[in-house]
Amino acid sequence: MRLSITGAVLLAAGVLAVLTGLLPLADVTALVARVVPILLFVVSMTVVTELASEAGIFRWVARRFRSWGRGHAVLLWLLVAAFATVCTIFFSLDTTAVLLTPVVVTVARQAGLPALPFALTTVWLANTASLLLPISNLTNLLAEHEMSGTSPARFAALMWAPALAAVGVPLLFIGIVFRSALRKRYDRIPVTRIRSAETAYVGTVRHPATDRTLLGTCAVVLVMLLPALVSGVAVWIPSTAAAVVLAAVFAVRRRQSLKFSLVPWPLLLFASGLFLVMETFRHLGAPVLLGQLTGAGHGAVDLLRLAATGAVGANVLNNLPAYLLAEPVAGTPQRLAALLIGVNAGALITPWASLATLLWHDRLMRMNVLITWKGYALFGLVVAPLTVVAAVAALALVQV
């Protein structure tokens, strides 16, 4: 609800800027041409991942985690970390925060392990693991467009080293801080049924029994979708095709799951308004002021200045407006990569730094997992700077 209200206010402000001439129509036309395919991808991938979750894909994987962990908490945690990383890279950070978090916490609880290290792993990796591919984060898709439509392979070639560092630092921190909890053993009895967060903790309708046709179809669609998303074809095309296929199958097998709420209307409203407002600020010269902070060089120090500016902007505003404001002062692929490090991997301190963090916390509250924002911020004040510095250092080293 708050996201919808914020989006409505932003959209009204953006429309007012257009009507008053602060934002020229030519700029609006260019903006629409740029962001509509991106928003279409976001919508279609949301539908795909929601329907895949409804079919039981995430619960199916989670059931096996407890067995594969062989009774060792640290091995179970590493499996969760690996799955969160893959999920973020290919299905975006919001998918990890919204759909994976409840399942991971439930698995930890059923194994008799503390939920906190597993919960922090999902939210931190949702943000920091979103550097490798354009599809991992909305900011990456915007940067890919700014790089003149560079291919996913070239994007990954630029980002692989900082992405690796951005995943490694948070995991190292969790491994050290929660080493006692991760040394524990748990009962290896197989998990025969993992209930969703809504079923187990909110008391809504239980999920129906697993439909093997739906589960198998979703698995096949996802397996076919992953290579299509990194093939170089405009990503909205395969994601939309996948959404249509899954919607058709669900219409036959489980029609009640096709709800109006599958489409992320609040996010669309928020993003549309935000794009208009940030484009207005850019037109009025905000990037010129930011340029005084970020510099214009390509040395390690210059890249760190840009990344730090992005990280501060993300934690003060949000990672999306922080990226949009600083994008014009980046210019080159290497500087855009540094900016992405700042706004994505550095968005670990304030709750509003990324939408994924707010969604993650909402899921935890529903599950009675209490994590205070003060504690989250204190951890983030340590992890975010270390992650940004390590990722920028990795970027500078591989680009030498």
C-alpha positions in Angstrom: 0.0 0.0 0.0 2.8 2.4 0.9 4.6 1.6 -2.4 1.4 2.4 -4.3 0.9 5.7 -2.5 4.5 6.7 -3.1 4.2 5.7 -6.7 1.0 7.7 -7.2 2.7 10.8 -5.7 5.7 10.4 -7.9 3.6 9.8 -11.0 1.6 12.9 -10.3 4.7 14.9 -9.8 6.1 13.6 -13.1 3.0 14.4 -15.0 3.0 17.9 -13.5 6.6 18.3 -14.7 5.6 17.4 -18.2 2.5 19.7 -18.2 4.5 22.6 -16.9 7.3 22.1 -19.4 10.0 21.2 -16.9 10.4 17.9 -18.7 10.2 18.2 -22.5 7.9 15.8 -24.5 10.9 14.7 -26.5 12.7 13.5 -23.4 9.5 11.7 -22.3 9.2 9.9 -25.6 12.8 8.7 -25.4 12.3 7.6 -21.8 9.2 5.6 -22.7 11.1 3.9 -25.5 13.8 2.9 -23.1 11.8 1.7 -20.1 8.7 0.1 -21.5 10.6 -3.1 -22.7 12.3 -3.2 -19.3 9.1 -2.9 -17.3 7.5 -5.6 -19.6 10.3 -7.9 -18.7 9.9 -7.2 -15.0 6.2 -7.9 -15.2 6.5 -11.1 -17.2 9.3 -12.5 -15.0 7.3 -11.7 -11.9 4.4 -13.7 -13.3 6.8 -16.6 -14.3 8.4 -16.8 -10.8 5.1 -16.4 -8.9 3.5 -19.2 -10.9 6.6 -21.4 -10.5 6.4 -20.8 -6.8 2.7 -21.7 -6.8 3.6 -24.9 -8.7 6.0 -25.8 -5.9 9.4 -25.4 -7.5 10.9 -23.6 -4.5 9.4 -26.1 -2.0 10.6 -29.0 -4.1 14.2 -27.7 -4.0 14.0 -26.9 -0.3 12.8 -30.4 0.6 16.1 -31.7 -0.9 18.3 -29.2 0.8 17.7 -30.7 4.2 18.7 -34.1 2.9 21.7 -32.8 0.9 22.9 -31.0 4.0 23.7 -34.4 5.6 22.9 -33.0 9.1 25.5 -30.3 9.0 24.2 -26.7 9.4 27.1 -25.2 7.5 26.5 -27.4 4.5 22.8 -26.6 4.5 23.7 -22.9 4.7 26.1 -23.2 1.8 23.4 -24.9 -0.3 21.0 -22.1 0.6 23.7 -19.5 -0.4 24.3 -21.2 -3.7 20.6 -21.4 -4.6 20.0 -17.7 -3.5 22.9 -16.7 -5.7 21.6 -18.6 -8.8 18.0 -17.4 -8.1 19.2 -13.8 -7.9 21.3 -14.0 -11.0 18.7 -15.5 -13.3 15.4 -14.5 -11.7 16.3 -11.1 -10.0 16.8 -10.0 -6.5 13.1 -9.5 -5.8 12.4 -13.2 -6.5 15.0 -14.2 -3.9 13.7 -11.7 -1.3 10.0 -12.6 -1.8 9.8 -16.2 -2.8 12.9 -17.8 -1.5 13.1 -16.2 2.0 10.0 -17.9 3.5 11.1 -21.3 2.2 14.6 -20.9 3.5 13.4 -19.8 6.9 11.0 -22.7 7.1 13.7 -25.2 6.3 16.0 -23.7 9.0 13.2 -23.9 11.6 12.3 -27.5 10.7 15.9 -28.4 11.0 16.0 -26.8 14.5 18.5 -24.1 13.4 18.5 -20.4 14.0 16.8 -18.5 11.2 18.9 -15.3 11.4 22.0 -16.4 9.4 19.8 -18.0 6.7 17.6 -14.9 6.5 20.5 -12.5 6.2 22.1 -14.7 3.6 19.0 -14.4 1.4 18.6 -10.6 1.6 22.3 -9.8 1.3 22.8 -12.1 -1.7 19.6 -10.8 -3.2 21.4 -7.4 -3.4 25.0 -8.3 -3.9 24.6 -11.3 -6.2 22.6 -9.1 -8.6 25.7 -7.8 -10.5 26.5 -10.6 -12.9 23.8 -10.4 -15.6 21.5 -7.6 -16.9 18.4 -9.6 -15.9 19.5 -9.8 -12.2 18.5 -6.2 -11.4 16.5 -3.4 -12.9 19.5 -1.1 -12.6 21.5 -3.6 -14.6 18.9 -3.5 -17.4 19.1 0.3 -17.5 23.0 0.1 -17.5 22.9 -2.4 -20.4 20.8 0.0 -22.4 23.3 2.8 -21.6 26.1 0.5 -22.8 24.5 0.6 -26.3 22.8 -2.8 -25.8 25.9 -4.8 -24.9 25.3 -8.5 -25.0 24.7 -10.5 -21.7 28.0 -12.3 -22.3 30.0 -9.0 -22.6 28.1 -7.7 -19.5 29.1 -10.8 -17.6 32.7 -10.5 -18.8 32.8 -7.0 -17.3 31.1 -7.9 -14.0 32.2 -11.4 -13.2 35.1 -10.4 -10.8 33.2 -7.8 -8.8 30.2 -10.1 -8.7 32.3 -12.9 -7.2 33.8 -10.4 -4.6 30.3 -9.1 -3.8 29.0 -12.6 -3.0 32.1 -13.7 -1.1 32.4 -10.8 1.4 28.8 -11.1 2.9 29.2 -14.9 3.1 32.6 -14.6 4.8 31.0 -12.1 7.3 28.1 -14.5 8.1 30.4 -17.4 8.4 32.5 -15.6 11.0 29.8 -13.9 13.0 27.5 -17.0 13.1 30.2 -19.6 13.2 28.7 -21.2 16.4 25.3 -21.6 14.9 26.7 -23.0 11.7 28.7 -25.7 13.5 25.5 -27.3 14.7 24.1 -30.6 13.5 20.5 -31.3 12.7 18.2 -34.3 12.3 18.5 -35.7 8.7 14.9 -37.0 8.6 13.7 -36.1 5.1 11.2 -33.2 4.9 8.1 -34.6 3.3 6.2 -31.3 3.1 7.3 -27.7 3.5 4.5 -25.4 4.1 4.5 -21.9 2.7 4.9 -18.9 5.0 1.3 -18.0 4.4 0.0 -21.4 5.3 2.3 -21.9 8.3 2.3 -18.5 9.9 -0.6 -16.4 8.6 -3.3 -19.0 8.5 -4.5 -18.6 5.0 -5.6 -21.4 2.6 -3.2 -24.2 2.4 -1.5 -25.0 -0.9 -3.2 -27.8 -2.8 -1.4 -31.0 -3.2 1.5 -30.9 -5.6 0.4 -31.1 -9.2 3.1 -33.0 -11.0 2.0 -31.7 -14.4 2.3 -28.1 -13.2 5.6 -28.8 -11.5 7.1 -30.5 -14.5 5.8 -27.9 -16.9 7.3 -25.1 -14.8 10.6 -26.9 -14.6 10.8 -27.4 -18.4 9.8 -23.7 -19.0 12.5 -22.5 -16.6 15.2 -24.7 -18.0 14.3 -23.4 -21.5 14.0 -19.8 -20.3 17.4 -19.5 -18.7 19.5 -19.8 -21.9 17.0 -17.7 -23.8 17.5 -14.8 -21.3 21.3 -14.7 -21.9 21.1 -15.4 -25.7 21.2 -11.8 -26.7 17.6 -11.6 -27.7 15.6 -8.8 -26.1 14.8 -10.3 -22.7 11.2 -9.3 -22.6 10.5 -11.6 -25.6 11.4 -15.0 -23.9 10.1 -13.9 -20.5 6.7 -12.9 -22.0 6.5 -16.1 -23.9 7.2 -18.1 -20.8 4.6 -16.2 -18.8 2.0 -16.8 -21.5 2.8 -20.6 -21.6 2.6 -20.9 -17.8 -0.6 -18.9 -17.6 -2.2 -21.1 -20.2 -1.2 -24.3 -18.3 -2.5 -22.8 -15.0 -5.8 -21.8 -16.7 -6.4 -25.5 -17.4 -4.9 -27.1 -14.2 -5.4 -24.5 -11.5 -7.3 -21.5 -12.7 -7.7 -20.0 -9.2 -4.0 -19.2 -9.1 -4.4 -16.7 -12.0 -5.1 -13.6 -10.0 -5.0 -9.9 -10.8 -2.3 -9.5 -8.2 0.2 -11.6 -10.2 1.1 -8.4 -12.0 3.2 -6.2 -9.7 0.9 -3.1 -10.0 2.5 -1.2 -7.1 6.0 -1.7 -8.5 4.9 -0.6 -11.9 3.3 2.6 -10.5 6.3 3.3 -8.4 8.8 2.7 -11.2 6.8 4.8 -13.7 6.6 7.8 -11.4 10.2 7.5 -10.3 11.5 7.4 -13.9 9.6 10.6 -14.7 10.7 12.4 -11.6 14.4 11.4 -12.0 14.3 12.3 -15.7 13.1 15.7 -14.6 16.0 16.1 -12.1 18.4 15.0 -14.8 17.0 17.6 -17.2 17.4 20.3 -14.6 21.1 19.5 -14.1 21.3 17.3 -11.0 24.1 15.1 -12.6 26.3 18.2 -12.9 26.3 18.5 -9.2 26.9 14.8 -8.7 29.9 15.0 -11.1 31.7 17.1 -8.5 31.5 14.1 -6.1 32.2 11.3 -8.5 35.0 12.6 -10.6 35.6 11.4 -14.2 38.6 9.1 -14.1 39.0 5.4 -14.5 41.6 4.7 -11.9 40.8 2.6 -8.8 40.3 5.6 -6.6 38.0 7.3 -9.2 36.0 4.1 -9.5 35.7 3.8 -5.7 34.5 7.5 -5.6 31.7 6.7 -8.0 30.8 3.4 -6.3 30.8 5.2 -2.9 28.5 7.9 -4.2 26.1 5.3 -5.6 26.1 3.4 -2.3 25.4 6.5 -0.2 22.7 7.6 -2.7 21.1 4.1 -2.5 21.0 4.1 1.3 19.7 7.7 1.5 17.2 7.5 -1.3 16.9 4.0 -2.9 19.1 2.2 -5.4 17.0 3.0 -8.4 16.9 6.8 -8.1 20.6 6.7 -7.0 21.5 5.0 -10.2 19.3 7.2 -12.4 20.8 10.4 -11.0 24.4 9.2 -11.3 24.1 7.4 -14.7 25.0 10.5 -16.8 28.3 11.0 -14.9 29.3 7.4 -15.5 29.7 7.4 -19.2 31.9 4.4 -19.9 31.1 0.7 -19.3 33.8 0.5 -16.6 32.4 3.5 -14.7 28.8 2.2 -15.1 30.0 -1.1 -13.6 31.4 0.8 -10.6 28.1 2.7 -10.2 26.3 -0.7 -10.2 28.6 -2.0 -7.5 27.7 1.0 -5.4 23.9 1.0 -5.9 23.5 -2.8 -5.8 26.1 -4.3 -3.5 26.2 -1.2 -1.3 22.5 -1.1 -0.6 22.8 -3.0 2.7 22.4 -0.4 5.4 19.0 1.2 5.4 15.7 -0.7 4.9 14.6 1.4 1.9 18.0 1.1 0.1 16.4 -1.5 -2.1 12.8 -2.6 -2.6 14.0 -6.2 -2.2 15.0 -5.5 1.4 11.6 -4.1 2.3 9.9 -7.1 0.8 12.2 -9.4 2.6 11.5 -7.8 6.0 7.8 -8.0 5.3 8.0 -11.7 4.7 10.0 -12.2 7.9 7.5 -10.2 9.9 4.7 -12.5 8.7 6.8 -15.5 9.8 7.4 -14.1 13.3 11.1 -13.7 12.6 12.1 -10.5 14.4 15.1 -8.5 13.0 15.4 -4.9 14.1 16.4 -2.3 11.6 19.0 -1.0 14.1 20.7 -4.4 14.1 20.4 -4.7 10.4 21.9 -1.3 9.9 24.8 -2.0 12.3 25.7 -5.2 10.3 25.3 -3.3 7.1 27.6 -0.5 8.2 30.4 -3.2 8.3 29.4 -5.4 5.3 28.4 -2.7 2.8 31.8 -0.8 2.7 33.8 -4.0 2.7 31.8 -5.4 -0.1 31.9 -2.2 -2.2 35.7 -1.9 -1.7 36.4 -5.5 -2.6 34.1 -5.4 -5.7 35.7 -2.2 -7.0 39.2 -3.6 -6.4 38.2 -6.7 -8.3 36.8 -4.5 -11.1 40.0 -2.4 -11.3 42.3 -5.5 -11.3 40.6 -7.3 -14.1 40.4 -4.2 -16.3 44.1 -3.4 -16.0 
